[in-house]
Amino acid sequence: MNFKIILVIILACLALVFVAQNIDIVSLKFFYWEIAMSRAVLIFFSLLIGFMIGWFLKSYLSYRKEKKEVQNILNK
């Protein structure tokens, strides 16, 4: 089998074990808003939001760097 396929299968099994062990319902309160969800879903969405913020920040910083380099080239 291909290494990537084996790695994906192992990660999927670990994810299933994680979800099975974190099915407890937790309550999330933010100002006047309250929602109840499983702990695994809460952790998943927290990680997803963190990855999205990191990706957008990296994209923005790369854009600024390229824009600055283009301005430096045009000004020479």
Summary of the structure (lengths in Angstrom):
residues: 76
radius of gyration: 20.7
end to end distance: 54.5
largest distance: 61.6
contacts: 145
relative contact order: 0.07
helix: 74%
strand: 16%
